[in-house]
Amino acid sequence: MEEQQAFQAGSNPDGSDPWYCSCYNDNDNELQQQAALPEDGDLGPSIVPDTFSQPPDDLLQKINDNLQDHRVLIVATANYGMRDHVYNWIESLKRTNEDKFLILCLDDKLYDHLVLTGYERNVATIPSTWLHQKIDAGFEEYYTQMYRVITHAKTLVVQQLLYLDINVLFSDVDIVWLKPRIREQLYMYLDMRSETHVVFQQEGSDQKNINSGFYIMRPSEKMKRLLAATIYFGDQNDKLTQQGALNKALGYLNLRLTSSDVILLDVLQWPNGWIYFSNNWTKSLGIEPYIVHANYLVGEDKKNKLRDDNFWYIDDAWLASIDEKATSLSSSSNSTSSSTNETTKA
C-alpha cells in the first residue's frame, strides 16, 4: 500500500502550477490573502447548524439503498451539461465492481435522462432547500459565475449528508475509477488512525493543496465545522471557487504532521490532471493508478484526453440516441400538459 502524507501547515497555493483544473483558479491565492482571516484557529462567524430537517422520503430511501459497509456512500453531483462524463463515471464504477452509488442531480433534465437509461435507484434531484442559488442545466465553462455556483453546490450536498451520519466518499464525474476495492481502501485510511477526519486527493504537484473533487470524510463535528466555514467563505466572496474556499478553511485546522486531521493521497497513485495528463509523471514511471482525474482540462479536451488513454467508455452515438429519445419524451409530455391546460380553460 502506497505511503500517504499528512497535510502540511502553510498550505496556501503558491501559484507555481498553471491552475487550469476543474475547480481552482490562480486568483484564489490572492483572494484568500485579501479576505479578513479568522485568528487563533477560529473559523470565523460561520454558523455550524445543530441539525437539518430530514430529506424527503424518496431521497432518504435512495440514500439508504446505496449505503455500503461502515455507512460509506459514494456520491457525485452533476447537471445535464455533464451527462457524458456522468455515464463514463458510472461505467468506470461498474468496471471496478461498484454498483451502489448516488448521483444527486442539479436539474430535472439530467435526472430524467438517467432514469430513462435505467438508473432510477441511483439518482435523485437535490432538494431546493439544500441549495443557495438556482442552477441551470447547460454545460458551464471553467470559472464562469454559474460554474462557481455548481461547484459550491457540492459542499452544500456533502454538508447535508454528514448530518445523516454518513461517511461521504465524494467523486467528481470527470474522474475514472480504475481498480477494485477503492472504497474499502479509502475507508481504511480514514479508520486506521483516529485523528484522521478526511482523506483528500491532492491538487497540483506541490503537496500543499487539496482537490475538492475526490475525498472521503467522516461525519464528525470538526468536519461539519469545516464545511460550514467553506460555505461561509464561498458565500462571502463571489470570486472564490469552492476549492479555494475549502483550502482556505483547512488553514485553520490542526495541520501538524503527527496529529493532522487531514491526509493526502499519494499524488502519483491518485493523480490529478496536472500530474497525469500535463506532465505524464504517472505513466512515465509505469505506475497503474487507482483513479485518473481529468481536471486541468477544459471542455472537449477532457473527453479527448480520456479517450486517448482508453479511459472513455461511452459511445457517442448511443448517447445521442438517448438524447433524442429524452427530447421526444419531454416534448410529448409538454404537449400533453399544454392540451390538458387548454381543456381546463375551456
N, C-alpha and C positions, 0 to 999 in steps of 0.2 A: 504494500500500500504506500502511495507516494507521501512524502512529508508535507505537512501543512504548516502554514506560517500564521502566527498571531498578528493581528492588525497592529501596526506601529503608530506610536504617537507622532505628532507633527505631520498629519496626513492631508494637508491641503494640497490640491493638484499644483504641480509646478509648471504646467504648460509645455513640458518637453515633448509630448506626443501631439500629433495633429488630432484634435478631438472630433473626428468625423465618425462618431459612433451613433448608435440608435437613440441615445438618451443623454448625452453630455455635450457641453459646449465650452470652448476655451474662455468665454466671458464669465463662466460661473466662478472662477477663482477670484476675479476682481470684484464680482458682486458679493461674494461671501465676505471679502475684506471690508467692503463699504458698509455692510449691514451692521446694525448695532448688535454686538455679540453679548450673550449672557456671560456672567462671571462665575468663577469658582464652581464650574461644573453644573451650574443652573441652566436648564434648557429654556428658560425664559417664561413668558406669560402664556405659553401654550396650555390648553386645558386638556387634561387627561380624563376622559369620561370614566365614571364608575361602571357603567353598563350601557348597552344599546338595546333597543327593542328587538325582539326575536324576528328573524327573517320570515317572509311569507311561507306558508306551509309547503308549497310546491318546491320552493328553493331549498328549504331546510331538508326536505326529503332527498333531493338530489345530492346535497352535501353529504348527508349520512350514507347514501348509497355508494358514494365514491370514496369514502374514508377507507384507509388501509391500516395495517398494524401500527400501533402506537399513535393512533389518531393523526396520521400523516395524510394530507390532502394535496395532490398535485393540481395546481390551478394556474390558469392563464387568463388574460383579458385581451380582447381584440374587438375591432369594429369590422364592418363589411369590407372596407378597403383592403384589409389584410387577410382576406379569406383564403387566398392561395397559400400563404405561409401557415395559416391555421391548419389546413389539410396536410401540408407537408410535415408539420409538427406532430399531428396525430399519427401519421404513418410512421414517423420515427419512434414514437412511443410504442406502437404496436410491434415494431420490429425488435424492440428491447423488452417485450413481454409485459408491457404496462397497458392494461385495458380499463383501469379506473383512473379517471381524471375529470376535471370540471373546467369548462370554458365559460367564463362569465362575459356575456356579450354586451357591448356598449350600445347596440342598436338592435331593433327588431329584425332588420333585414338579414343580419348575419345569423341570428337565432333561427329564422325561418329556413335559411339556406342549409344549416346544419341538421335541422330536423328532417328536411327533405332527403338528406343523404343517410339518414338512419342513426343519428347521434343524439336523439332526444334525451336519453338518460344521462348524457354527458354535458349538456348545455343548459344554460339558464340566462335570462336577462337580468341585468343589475337593477335592483330597486332604485327608483329615482331618489329616494331618501338617502341613499348611500353616497350620491354624487353632489358636487358643489356647482357644476355647470352642465348644461345640456351638451351632448356630443353628437356630431354628425356622422353619417355612415361612410363618407368618402375616404379615400386614401389621403393621408396627410404627409407632406414632405417634411423632412427633418427641420426641427426648430421653428416651425410656424406656431402661431399662438394656439391654434386648435391642437397641434401636436403636443404642446405643453399640457393642455387640459387632459388629453388622453393619457399621458404618462403619469400625471398626478392622480388620475383615477385608480391606477394600480395600487398606490399607497392606501387610498380610501377603502378599497376592497380588502386588502390584507388586514387592515385595522379591524374591520368588522369580523373577519374570520378568527382573529386571535381571541376575540371576546366569546367565541364559541368553543374555546379550549382546544383549538386545533393547532398542530404543528404544520405550518404552511410551507409547502415546497412550491415556490413561485418560479415560473419559467416564461420568458418571452417566447413568442411564437416564431421568431426568426432564429431559433435555436434548433439544432438537430441532436437528438439523443442517439448515441452510437454503441453503448454497451449495456448489457442487462445488469440488474441489481443496483442501479444508480440511486434509487430511492433508499434502499437499505443502507448503502454506504454513507449517504449524506446524513441519515438519521444517526448512524453510529458515531460520526464526527460530533454530532450535536450532543449525544448521550454519554459519550465516554468521559467527558470532563464537565463537572457540574457548573463550572464557571462560564462555560460557553453557552451563549444565548442565541447566536446566529452564525451561520456559515455562508460566506459570500463568494461568488466568482469575483476575480479581480478585474479592474479596469486598466487599460493601458499596459505599460510594462514596468512602471516604477515601484510596484508592490506597495503603494501607499493608498490607493483609492479602490473603492468597491464598485462593482457593477450591480445596479439595482434590478437587473433583468433575470438573475438566476441566484436563488438563495433558499435556505431552509431556516425558519425562525420559530423559536419557542413562543408559546402564548404566555410569556412572563410579564410581570408588571414593568420591568425595565424595558422590554420591547414595546409594550403599549405606550410607554412614555416617549420612547424614541420615535415612533411613528406619529404620535401627536405633535412632537416638535417638528418633524419633517413636514407635516401638513401645514403647521403654522408658518414655517419659513416659506413654503411654496405659496401660500395664500397671501403673504405679506409682500412678496416680490414677484411680479408677473414676468420677470426676465430670468428667473432662476428655474432651471429644469428640476424635475422630480429627483433625478440622480444627484444633481448639485445640492438640493435641499437635504437629501439623506446623508450625503457625505459631510455636510455642514453640521447636521445634528449628531453624527457619530463623533465629531470632535470633542464632545462633552461627556463621553463615556470614559470608563476606566480602560485605558489602552496600554497598560503595562504588559510586557511580554509574558510574565508568569501568571497573570490573573486577568487577562483581557477577556471581555465578553464576546469579542469578535474574532473569528478565524477566517483566513483567506485560503481558498482552494489554490492548489498548485497551478500556476499560470500556463504551463506547457501541457499539463494533463487535462485542464479545463479551460481551453483558450478562448479569448475574445477575438474579435475580428482583426484587431491590430496585430496580435500575436500570430494568428493562423494565416490570414489572407495577406495582410500588408507586408509582413516580414518573413513569412514562411518558416518560422522557427520550429514549430512542432513537427512539420513534415521533414525538415532538413535533418532532424535528429532521429527520424524513424519512429517517433512516438505515435501510438494509436490512442487518440484522445477519447475521453468519456463523452464529451459533447463538443460541438463547434457552434459558436455564436456569430451570426453574420451581422454584427453591428460594425460600426465604422464604414459601412457601405450604405449607399443611398439609392432608393428607387429600384429599378430593374437590375441594378448591379448586384443587389443581394441575391436574387434568384440566379443570375448568371454565374456568379462565383460558386454558389452551392451546386449548380448543375455541372460546372467544370470539374468538381471534385466528387461527382456521383452522389451528392447528398440531396439532390432534388428528385423526389419520388412521385410527383403528381403530373399526370398527363394533361397538358393544356387544353387539348380537345375535349377531354372528359369534363374539365371544369367549365369550359364554355357551354357545353351541352346542359350542365346543371344550372348555369346562369340563365340560359334561355328558358328552361323549364320553370325556374323560380319566377322569372319575369312574367311568363304566361299565366302562372297560377295567381300571382299578385294582381295582374290586370283583370283576370276573370273575377277575382274576389272583389276588387274595387267596382267593377261593372255591376255585379250583383248587389253590392251595398248601395250604389247610386240608384239602381232601379227600385230597390226597397224604399229608399227615401222619397223618390218621386211618387210611388204608390201611396205612401203615408200622407204626403202633402195633398194628394188628390182626394 
